[in-house]
Amino acid sequence: RRNWKPQENETPPTHNNRSRAVYDGCFLERGKMMRPQPHWMLGFIQMNQLFLPSTLVALFCLVCNGTGEVVGKWKQFRKTFVNQTWAGNPYDLSFFGIFTSPTGKRIRHYGFHGGRNDWRIYFMPNELGHWKYTTFSSDGELDGLKGEFDCVESSLKGMVVQDPDKPNRWKYSEGGHLMPILWGVGCYRDGRAHFRGHGADNALVIKALKQAEQVGATWLHTCAIVLKQDDWAKNFPVEAMPYVPGKEGEIFNLDYWDNLNSRLDKARDLGMGHYVMLYTDDGLRPDRLGIAPDSREEMRLYRYVMARISPYPIVLWDTGIDISEYRNANWINAFTDWFIQNDPWSHPVSSRHGGGSGNVVPANQTYESLGGAFLPTREHLLSLYRKPIPTAHTDHWRIFISRGRWNNDKIRKAIWRCALTGGQAPFPDYSQGPFDEEQFLTGNKQIAIAMDFIQKGLRYGLGDLEPDDSIVRNTSGIIAAINRGKEVVVFNEANAEILVNLSSFDSAVLYNWLDTKNGRISTIKNMEPSQGEIFPPPEGYSEPILHIFRN
């Protein structure tokens, strides 16, 4: 770059030129590579046929950038710094980095103490190209350190966020709309933690992540972050505790946090992330662990959680179980505002309300975190759909405990009702209570059937499928959604003959049926649309989906 001079018809290289991918000196454009180039490459590459898979992009970065640091987009740049002069509580030492993106944006992110004399920064790049950073700290050994790295494409779809154009919908920041699923992953069973106490290489964790992937899970939940070995968590292993026992609020248990990061690394690469419920209630409420509202201990926790969890693409922030029992409205609003102000990637944040969680709705919440233990009605879901933010049903729908009287039939109904009311996020949970493997496997299968249809079966996607029961004549036990002129989906809970208005279609349509219990799919048939067409469900199908779409 320092010796580069423009030749005729060439554009000077700039990190702000968004028409080409930038890799610190390798400026790639269809048909040619901008200078500078190593001289040995000039006779080696046919630039008019340039094709760069990710491995070659990484190679070019190594050639052009002496640091050789290459990070996939939405993955993590990780750096460890040694500081031997620190004193006091290492978790109170001020340490953060300012990262400058290829387009000049400056992003501030917390570093954290990683044990002994190590301080670390985990950072998630969200732009392709060349990044630089500078550290800032109250400790001279950690202040003013500089570095750089290159960000290249990855296979990840980005963050799960509110759609700015359809604000009551969930979408990937670099992909289409989705119905996210919250999923309880082995929180506790028989009084012990079977997931959160291990790293990603543990056989049980590998199995649990595979099961979560099979059902299409989005946010994984492993109980509240803040616990100690007491009350219902008394038999949890030390590795499942976020603090060193006896030093709650003061000293973090690094085994827990390192294991958490390793599980989140694996979950991220499988397209999943973390539902972060910070606190729990009753005997494990934060006050009983020495974490009072707005205290030094609480601010220490906020910073550490932000440093270690926020640099993942799929994260959902929440306050705590039955939060109104131990925090007031001012605190709830302050929590939401702090996470909005200090999360470099602006993950969705709210505080669960409704049910036993109280009725305080954060003024600046960026999604609706809704409590309530019972099967939601269509009317209730429609009222949530009218809100200007997307909804996540964050109270567990648990079939192995009595609260809510859940079973697989209710879970299946709830999933389809949420799907056809804007893709609201449900929370099926098989991780708590006396475990029944047969029920678990049945539920997994039925959830996977629904998610497979939503992700792959819809011909025109979830984003334009609007809830509209008026297109069906007999609406008792039947709900419908329509993408006008393109697609109709009807959930026939009543197993009844239904009359559907197809007047929005201007040409022949195709249709078939899906059995929501076993995944059986009928033969696709062709028909001409009309003002009212009668559809009897196939014999033997249970609560089927009628799928009608443009030919």
N, C-alpha and C positions, 0 to 999 in steps of 0.2 A: 504493500500500500504506500509506503513512504516514497518509493521511487517510481510509482505509477504515473504515466503521462497519457492523456487521452489521445487516441488516434482518430482518424477521420470517421465520422458517423458512430462513434462510440460514446456511451453515456458515462460520466464519472461515477465511480462506485460510491454509494451512500447507504448507510444502515436504515435510512428512512424511506428508501425506494421500495414500496410494498408490492411492486409488480414482479419482483423476482425474489427467490429464496436467498437469504444471506447467511453465509457461514464464515464470518471473519476473514474476508479476503477472497473467498470463492463466491462470485456473483453469478448465479445460474439463471439463464434465460433460455426459453426454447430456441434451439438452433445455434447457441454460442455460449461460451464462457467468457466473462469479462476478465481482464487482467487485474491483478498479477497472476501468473501461472508459473509453476516450476518448469524450467526449459525442457526437462525430459518428457513432460506431458504433451508438448505441442505436437510431436510426431506420433503420439501413441493413441490419442483419442480422436475419433471422428466426431467433431462437435456438432455437426448437423444431424447426428443420430443419437444425441446424448440421452441416456436413460440412467437414472440414479436410484437404485433401491437403497434402503436405509443403510445397508452395510457400506456401500460406496460413499454415501453422504458422510458417514462417520469417518471413513478413510480420508475424504477431502478435508474434513475438519482437522484431522491429525496432521495433514500436510500443511494446511494454511495457518493453524494455530499451534504454537509451540507447546501450549499447556496440555493438549490432547484430551481435555475434559469435555465429554459429550454426554448430554442428557436428553432422554426422550421427552417430548412435550407431555405435560400432565404427570410426569414422573418426578423424581427428586434429585436435585443437586445436594450433596451432603459434604460438609467440611468440618473437620475437627481441628481445634486450636488448643495449644498447650499453654497453660498459665500456672506458674509455680509460685506466684507471689500473693495469691488471694488470701483473704482472711474473713472470718465471720461465717454466716450462713451462705453457702455458695448459691443458693436459689434466690438470694436477694441482690446479687450482683447485677448491675445494669449492663446488658449486652444485647445488641441487635445489629442487623445488617441493613444497609440501603442497597437495593438491587436496581440497576438501571437496565431497562429492556432495550431491545433493538430499535424500538420506535421512540425511545427517550423517556418512557414512563419510569418514575421512581417509586419503588415498592419497599416499604419498611416491614421487617419481620423479625420476631424475637429469636434470639439464640437461647441456649439452655445449658445447664451443667449436666455433663454426661458421666460423672464419676471421676474420683481422684483429681488429677490436674487437667482434665479434659473439658472443654466447652465445645458445643456443636451448634451448627445451623443446618436445618433441613429446609430446603426451598423448592417450591414447585413452579417451574417456568411455564408460562401460558402464551408465549410468543416464540415463533421460530427465529433463529438467528443468534447473534452474539450478545451475551450478557456480561455485565461487569458488576462488581460489588465492592463496598467498603464497610468495614465494621466500626461500630461506635461502642464505647464502654467506659464506665467509671474506673476501670482498671487499665493502667497503661499498657500492659502486655497484650490486651485484647483490643486495643483501640487503634484505628487507622490501618488495619490490615486490608489488603486489596487482593482481588483475584478476578478471574473471568472463566467463562465456559461457553459452550455452544449448545443450543437447543435444536434438536432434529425431530422429525415426525415420529409419532408412535401410533399404535393401533387403538389407543384409548379414544372414547367419544367425548371426553371432556367432563365438565361438571354437570350435576343434576340441579337445575335452577328453575326459577319462574320464567315463563315465556314473556318477554316484554310486550309482544304484540297481542297475546292472549293471556292476560295476567292471572287467570284462574287455572292455568294449565302448567304441568311439569314438562320440561324438555331437557335434552342434552345441549350443552353449550355449543357443541359441534355436531349435532345430529338432530334426529326427529323427536317427536313427542313420545312420552311413555307414561305408563301407570307404574310408579315405583312401588316396591313392596318392602315394608319393614319386616324384619325376620329375627325372632329370638333364637340365638345360637347357644345352646347349652349353658344358659345362665347358671342354673343349679339344678341338681337332681340328686335325690337321696341326701340332701343337706350339704353337698359338696360342689365346688366349681369344677366343671368338666371341660371348660374351653378357655376361660380368661386367664387361667394359671399357666398356660403353655405357649410356646412359640409356634411358628408356622411349620416347623419340621416334625411336630408331634403327630402321631398317626391319628389320634382322635380329632385334632384340629383339621387335618387334611380331609378326613371323612366328612366333618361338619361343613367345611367350606364347599366341598363337592355337592353335598345335599342342598346347600343354599343356592349354589349356582344352578342346579337342576330345576328348582322351582322359580327361577328368575328373580331372586332376591336383589334388592338394591342397597338398603341400609341395614347393617347387622347390629344387633343390640345384645350386650352381654352384661346386663344389670347396670345400675348406676355406677359412675366412675368412683365416687367417694364411698368407701366402705372400710370397716375394720373387722377383726375376728370377734364378732359379738352377735347376739340376737340370731336371726336366721342365717347369718354368714359365719357363725362361730366355728364351723368345720371347714371353712374355705382354707386352702393352703396359703402360706405366706406369699407365694408368688402371685396370688390373685389380689393382693392388697396394694393399693396405690402408694401407701406410706409405709415406712419402717414401723413395725409394731411398737406402740408406746410413744412414737414421735409424730402422731397424726397432726397434720397441718404445718409441720416443720420440715421434715426430711422425707423426700420421695424415695420409694422403693424402686430402684432402677431395673431390677429383674422384671417387675410388672410392666414398666413402661417400654423396656426393650422388647419384651414379648409382644406387647400391644403393637408396636411399630412393625415387627416382623409379620404379624397376622394381617395388619392393614396393607403391607406391601403385597402380600399374596392376594388379599381380597381385591385390591385395586387392579391387579393384573387380570383378575377374573371378572372385572366390570362391576365390582361392589365397593361399598364403603361403610361408614360408621354412623349410627344414630347415637348421639352423645346426650344421654340423660345424666346431668351432673350429680344430682343429689337424690337420696331416697328419704323415707320418712320414718316415723315411730322410733324404735330403739337405735337406728343408725342415722338419724337426722344430723346434719352437719354441726349443729351447735354442740352435740354430745361428743364430737371428735375435735373440739377446740377450734372450729371454724365459724366464727360469728359473722353476722352481716357486715359487709364493707370493711372487714378487718384486714390486717396485714396478711394473715394466713389465707384469706379468701383471694386477695389480689395475687398472692404468690401462686395459688392454684390456677387462677385464670391465665396468668402468663405461661405457666408450664403446659397447660392443656392447649393453649393456642400455638405454642412453639412446636409441640410434638404431633398434634392431630390436624391442624388446619392445612398443612401442605399436602393434602390428598384431594382428589377431584370430587369425591362423593362423600359429603359430610352434612349432617343435620344437627343443629344445636338446639338444646332444650334445657330448661332449668332443673326441674326435679319432680319426683312423684309426690302428689298432694302438696304442692309447693306452698299453698296458702296456709298450711298448718304451722309453718315456721319462717316464712318470709312475707313481707307486706307488699302492697301495690307499688310503692316507690322503689323498693328493691327490685321487683320484677321488671319494671321499666328501665331501671339503671343497668340491670344485667343485659337486657336486649340491646341497649344503646352501646354498652361497652364492647360487646361482640361485633356489632356493626362497625364500630370505629376502629377496632384493632384486628379484624380479620382481613388480611390482604386480599383474599379471594372472594369475600362477600358470600360465604355459604349461608343458606337459609337459617333464620333464627326465630324462635318463638318461645312461649312458655305454655305448657299444657294447661288447658282450662276445660271446665265441664266435668261432670262426674264428681269424683272426690277431690279434684284438683282445685276447686274454687272457681270463681267467675272473673278473675282479673285477666283481661286481655291486654297484652303489651301494646302500647300506642303505636310503636314502630315495627311491629312484627312483620317478617317478610314471608311467612307462611302461617296457616292456621293449624295449630297443634291441638287436636281435639281429644278430650277424654270421653269416657262413657263405655260401659261394659257390655252393652246389649246390641243386638243386630240392628243396624241403622235402617230406617224406612226410606223408601224412595223420596217421600216428601222432605225428610230431614236432609238427605243428600242434595236435593235440588236447592234447598235454602243455602247450603254451603257453596254450591256451584255458583250462586249469584254473587258471592263475595269477590273482591278484586285481587285476591291472592289464592294460590293453590292450597289444598287441604291435605294434611296427613292425619290419619286416625291413629294416634300414638298410644292409646290405651291397649294393653295386650288383649287379644282375643284368644283365650286359653281354654283348651278343651279338657285338660287334665286337672283343673280345679273347678269348684262349683260356681264361682262368680261369673255371672252372665249366662250360665247354663249353655255354654258353647258346645257344638259338636261339628263333625265334618260337613253335615248338610248346611248348617248355618254359615260356616266359613265359606263354603262354595257360593252360597247365595250372596254373601257380603262382597266377595271378590267380583262377581259379575255386576252387582249393583254399582259398585264403585267404578268399574270399568266403563259402564254405560252412562255415568254421570260425570263425565269430564276426566276420567282417569285419576280419581282421588286415591291416595296411598293407603292401603289397608295394612293391618298388623296381625297376621296369624302367628300364633306362638305355641309351639309344642315342647318347649324347653322346661316348663315348670310344672310340678306336680308328679304323681305316680305315672311313670312312663309306660305307654302301651305301643309297642312297635307296629302292630298291625294297623291301628288307627293312624299312627304317624305316617306310614307308607301310603295309606289310602289318601290321607289329606294331601301329602306331597304330590301324588299323581294328579289329583283333581285341580290343585293350584297350578301345576305345570301345564295342564290342558288349557286352562284359561290364559295363562301367560303366553303360551305358544300361539294361540289364536290372535291375541292382541298384538304380539310382536311380528308375526309372520302371516297370519291368516287374513288380516284386514287388507283389502286391495288398495285402499287409498289412505291408509294411516289413521291413527287415533286423533290427530290434531283437529280435523274438521268434522269429527263425528259428534253432533250435538244431541243432547237428550231431548226427546220429543215423543211423549206418549200419545199425542193426538193423532198420530198416523195409524194407530191400531184402534179398532172399534171397541172391543171388549178389553178393558184395561185392568180388570181385577186380577192380580197375580201376574201381570205382563208389563214389561217395560221395554222401551224402544229408544234407539238413537239413529240419527240420519245425517248423512253427508249428501245434501240434496242433488239429485240427478246422478249420483254416483254409487251410493252404498246405503244399505239399511241393515241394522242388527237388532233383532228382537229376542229378549230373554223370556222364555215361556215357562215361568215358574209354575203356572197352573196346569201345565200339560194339556192345554185346551186348543180347540180349533180356533184360529185367529183370522180376523179380517184386516188386511193391510192396505192402506192407500198408497198406490205407486204412481200417482199422477206427476210426481216430480221427475220421473224418468221420461225421456223423449224417444227411446228406442228399446229394443228387446233387452231383457235382463236375464241373468242367470241366478239360480238359488240352490242352496243345499241346507242340510241340517247337521248340527254338531251335538252329540250327547255329552252333557257337561260332567257326567259321572265317570264314564269310561273312555271318552275320546272318540267314539265311533262317529264316522262321517258318512253321510248319505251321498248318493250319486248326484252330481251337478245336473240340473235340468234347466231348460230354456223356456221362456214364456214372453208374451207381449204384455206390457204393463197396462193397468186400468185404474179407474177411480177406486175400486175395491176388489181385492183378490183374496179368496179364502185359502188358507194354508192349514191343513190338518197335520199334526205331528206324526212322524213315522211310528209304526207300531213298535213298542218295546223301548222307545227312547225316553229318557228321564230328564225332565226340566231342560229341554233342548234349546239351543240357539238356532234361530232362523237367520240365515245370512243371504241377503239379496244384493246383487251388484251389477253394474253396467257391463254389458257384453263387449 
